Amino acid sequence: MHRTFGLSAAMRSSALPATPAHRRRRRPLRDTPFHASPPAALPASAWDPAALLAEGRTIDLDPATADDADALALFSALVGATQRLLHTAGAPPPHIAVAFSGGVDSSLAAALCVRALVENSRNRSTPPTTPPSLSLYLGVSPALSPSQHDRARAVASSLSVPLVEVPTPEGSNSDYIDNEGLACRACKDALYSTLDWVGRAALTEPLSSSPPATPGPLLMVNGTNADDLADPSRLGLMSATDWKVVSPLCQVTKRAVRTVARAAGLPNWNDAASPCLRSRLALGVRAEPEMLGRVAMAEAATAEELELDRTRAFRASRQGGGAGVLVCSAVQGRHVSPSTHPPHSRRPTTRAAGACRHRCRRHGRARSRRSRVRRWARRRRRRARRC
């Protein structure tokens, strides 16, 4: 009996022609995409993004179908929401600290803050004596890959906003090192406490010898979007709530963030998500600097060997047990046919003791030489009966 991969019995009876299986031409196998096809976006015609944001609704725009006019309309609505966000305390804060990572979320949040401050200065009849200052703060630790570090510097330079690189002390927290489920919370606590501590220096306040335990007179902004809020595994959101960190993107999805970032001209609008290196480690694997460095080296070597750009999503993960680093082969948007795929990476065939097996391109499974001889004998007998 011949098997057809990927189709059920009902689908085979309706979708496949009546040609015998041994005479059908086998289609080349293709790898599945890293991301499945997303559902259709909200209709982009006859909509008011400002009203939707005021109602508290979540906005979704697909970058493949939305045009620049709708994306710019959403950008203007987000600027207005950011202006109101900066005046929640009745007056603009003296200093705005953006938790910056170089990703598209924090980059768009920084661009919205810049535009909101510009609009506030234009709308004011009398400018304030001390206008609020804005800085991007990048937490530097072994969990930050060198490629992401360089990318953050390049994006900050394109935004014309000063970038402040601050070392974060999450490596001294046992919850972070043990990596038993509380590492994300410990990391964000260290990040926001350090940002608040350094932000006080920008306000020329007297600093203590250690980061404070409560927020200071500044506003911290991050790039949390609506998809992040729906993810229950992000314990860092609890830390953001404790430190009163706000986000202008909490009502837009990740796809809408990319659409608006493309319309705003951000260079990283289509970059693949690149979380911290600690997220590559399985639970129970200690987040030590040596292990994080090995993961960063594995990802850099994989990107160089496969010639992957920043739009390709791949991960180098460290699983429990053993001492090696496992590189995942899931690559976004990469489709490879077996005819052009390297032989060593094709689907492995089974090998039995004493049997010579080969790759059957017609049916996609291994066949022994004995079965091939029997098939050839049957064909010869059929031809003889026809004659």
N, C-alpha and C positions, 0 to 999 in steps of 0.2 A: 504494500500500500504506500502510495506516495503522499508525503506531507506537504502542505502549503503553509508557510510561516506567516503569522500575523493575521489570518482570517479564520473565523469560526466555520462550522459546517454549514450553517444557514447562509453565511456570506459567500462561501465558495460556490454554493449551488446557484446563487443569483448573480454574482459578480463575474465569475470566470466563464470563458467560452467553453463550448463542448469539445474542444480539441483535446486529444489524449495528453496526459501529463508528460509523457516522455517526448512529445513533439513540441511542447510549449517552450518558448524561449524565456529563460529565467531572467527576471529583471535584476539589475544590480542592487545590492543592499545599500542603504543609506543610514547614517547615524541620525538619531533623533536630535532635534534642536535642544539647546540648553534650557530655553524658556518655551513653554507652550504658548499657543496663540491666545492673546488676551481677549476678553470680551469687548464688544463694541463700546466706544466712548460715548459720552453724552452728546446729543446733537448740538452742533456748533452754531446753528442759525437761530435767530430770535431769542437770544438769551442775554441775561444781564448778570455778569459775574459779581458785581458789587452787591446786588440784591441777594444773590445766593450766599455770599459770605456773611451778609448781615443776618440772614435767616439761620445761619449755623449749618448750612448744608455742605457736603463734601463734593468737590469739583474734580472731575476726571477728564483729561484730554489726552488723546492718543497722538503722539508725535508723527505717526505715519499718515494720519488723515486730517489732523487739524491744520489750518492755515495760519500764517503769521498774524493776520488781523485779529483773529480770536485770541491767539496767544498774547498779543500786545494788550488787548482789552483786559485779559486776566492779570497781566503784569501791572497795569494801572490800578486795577481793583486791589491787588495785593499791596501796592504802595500805599493806597489809602488806608487799608487795614493796619499796615505797619505804622503809619502816622498815629493812628488812634492807640496802637499798642504802646508806642513810646510816650504817650501822654496819659497813661492809666493812672499815674500818681498825681495828676493835676498840673504837672510841669515836666518839661523834658529832663531826663536824668543828666547829671553832669558828665557821665562817661558811659559809653556803650561798649561792652566787651563781647565779641562774637567768638564762640567756641568753634574754631576753624579746623578743618581736617584736609582741605583740598578737594573734597568730593563735591558733587553737584548740589547737594542739599545745603550745606553750609555756605557754598559760594553764592547761591541764589539768595539765601538769607542775608548775607553781607551786602549784596547788590541792592536788595530792597531797603536795607537800613541806610545805605548811602543816598539812594534816591529820596527816601523819606526825609532825611535831614536837609537835602537840597530844596525840596518842596516846602518844608517848614520855613526855611530862611526866605524863600520868595514870597510866601503868604504873609509874613510878619511885616507890619508897618514900621515897627522899631525893632531892630535886631537885638538880641540879648547881649549883655555885656560880656558874658563868658559862654560862647556857644558850646554845645556838647561835643565831646571828642569821640572818635570811633577808632577802634583798633581790633585787629584780628589776632587771636591768641591760639597758637599751635602747641599742643602738648607733645613734648619730645621724650620718648622712652624707648626701650628695646622693642616694644610692640609696634613701633612705627617703622615701616619698611623704607629703605632709602629711596625707592622710586616714588612712593607717595610723598615723602619729604620734599623731593625736588619738584613734584607736581604742585604741591601746596605753595611753594615759593613762586612758581611761575604764574599761578592763578592769582595770587595776592598782588603780584606786580601788574597784571593786566587790570585789576580793579583799582590800582593807584591808592591802596589803603595800606598803612603801615602794618607789618607782620611782626608780632612779638613771639619768639620761640622760648617757651618756658619748660624746664624739666619737671616732670610730674613724679611724685613719690609713691606710686602704687606698688612698685617692686618691694617695698618694705612692709606691705600688708600681707599677713598670712592667708587671709581669705583669697587674695589675688593669686598668690603663689600656689596654694593648694589646688585651685581651679576645680572646686567641688560644686559650683553652681552660683556662687556669690561673687565671682571675679568681676563681672560687668558692673555690679553695684559699687564694689570697692574702687574700680578704676574711675568711674564717674565722680565718686566722692572726692578722690584725689585731684581730679581735673578741675572741678568747680571750686574747690577750696583754694587751689593754687591760682586760678583765674581771679577769684575775689581778692586774694592776697596781693597779687601783682596789680590788679586794678586800683587798689587803694594807693599804690605808689604813683599811679598816673594822676591821682587827685591830690598829691603832695600831703597825704595823711601820714601820721607816724605809724610805722610798721612794727609789728611784734616779731619775735624770733621764730615764730611758726605760723602756718596758715591759720586763719580764724575759723571758728566753729559756726558762725552765723553770717548771713549775707551783709555786705556793706552798702554804702550809698552809690551804687552803680547798677546798671541793668545788664544782665547776661542773656545773650541770645544764642540759640542753637538752630539746627536745621531739621528738627523733627517734623515729619510729614504725617499724613493721615494713615498711611500703611504702617508706619512705625507704631502709632498709637494702637492699632489693632493687633499687634504682635505681643502676646502675653509673655514671651521669653525675654523681652528687653527690660531687665531690672534697672537699667540705668535711668529709665524714665522716673522711677521713684526718687532717685537722687536729684534729678532736675526739678522735681516738685519741691523737695526740701530746700533747695537753694534758690527757688523762685526764678528759675530760668524760663524764658518765654520763647515762643517760636512763631514766626509769621506764616509758616507753611503747614500748620496743623489741620487745615481744612482742604488741602489739595493732595492728591495721590502722587505716587512716584512718577507715573507717566506724565501727569500734568506738570510736575516740577521740571522734567526734561524738556517738555514742550515750551514752557515759559523761558527756561534757560537758553534754549536755542534762539528764541526770538530776541532775548536780551543780549545775545552775542557772547555768551560765556564760552570759553574754549573747551571746557570739560563737560558740555551738556550731554554728550553721548558716551562718556567714560563708564566702563563697567564698575559696579559697586566693589569697593576695596576696603572692607572693614579691617580692624586691627589684627595683627598677627596672632594674638592670643585666641581669637575666634577659630583658628585652624586647629587648635588642640582639642582632643576629646576630653570629656569630663574625667578627672582623675590624673591627667597628665600635667605635671607641674610646669607652670609658666615661668621657667627660668630663662635668663638672657641667652644662654648657650642654645637652648632649644628654639627660641624665637629666631635667633640668628640663622640656624640651620633651615628653618622654614623659609625665611627671606631669601637665602641663597638658592634653595630649590625652586622657588617661584621665578627668580631672576634667570636661572639657567633654563627653565622650561620656556619662558617667554623668548629667550634668545635662540633656543634650538628650533622652536616651532615658528619663529618670526611672527609673534603675536603682538598686535598693537594694544592700546589701552581700552579699546572697545570690546575686546574679547574677555569673557569672564572665565577664570579658571582658579583653582585653589590647590595649594600644597598642604595636605593635612597630616597630622601626626596622630595615629590611632594608638589605643592602649595595647601594651604588649610589644615585645621586640624593641629594637633600637634604631630602626630606620625611619625615614620620612617618606610617606606615600604620596605620590603626586596624582591627583585626580585628573582624568582625561576629559572631563566635561568642559567643552568649549562652546561659548555662545555663538550661534550662527555658523558653525563649522559643519559642512556636509562633505563627506569623502566617499567616493565610490570604490568598491573593492578592486576595480581594474587599475586605479591609480594609487591605491593605498599601499603602503609598504607591506611586503609579505609577512614580516614578523608580527604585524599588528592586526592581521585578519583574524576572524573567528577561529579559534584553534579546533583542529579535528581530533577525533578520538583515535587512539592507537592501541591495538590489542597485541598481545604477545603472539608471534608467529604469523601475523597477518600483515600483508602489504596494503596500506590504505592510501588513498589520495583524496584530493579536494574535488568533489563533484560539483561542477559549476552549473549543472542543469537543475539539480534538486536541492543544492545547498547543504548537503550532508555527506559524511564520509561513507565510501563504499569499498568493499574489499575486492581484490582481483577475482576471487571465486564468483562473486555475484555478477561482475561484469562479463565473465566468460559464459555464465548461464544466460544472461540477457542476449549476448551475441548469438548463442545457439538457438534461442527462441526466434530471433529475427531470421536466421538462415532457414529454419523449418517453415516459417510463414512464407518466405519468398519461394521456397520449393513447392509449397502447396499451390501458390498462385500460378506457377509455371506448369 
